[in-house]
């Protein structure tokens, strides 16, 4: 079942660099249409939780958002862990990829992809 309700308040924010990269990936992979960007958490990683970011279609438990023309999906159960988070994209020579700055994280691992809450 698809949830078409778009919420007005987004619990996390994509920075300008992240928006640019996501739009580039959508165009490159020809994902326009019903595909959206899912941001969430899952158990695991060296600190307890790991961030998830991938293209997906909406499901029954999702909250649907939109930022800068990008449809975003978030499982309702993950929202509390991501309130106030910013998703950046860095493209330097030493590191390339999405970076998560989460004010709810009590500790993070050295690579920044897992955290404890």
Beta strands, then each sheet from edge to edge (+ up, - down):
strand 1: 12-14
strand 2: 36-43
strand 3: 49-56
strand 4: 62-67
strand 5: 70-75
strand 6: 85-91
strand 7: 96-101
strand 8: 107-108
strand 9: 114-116
sheet 1: 1+ 6+ 7-
sheet 2: 4+ 5- 2- 3+ 9- 8+
end
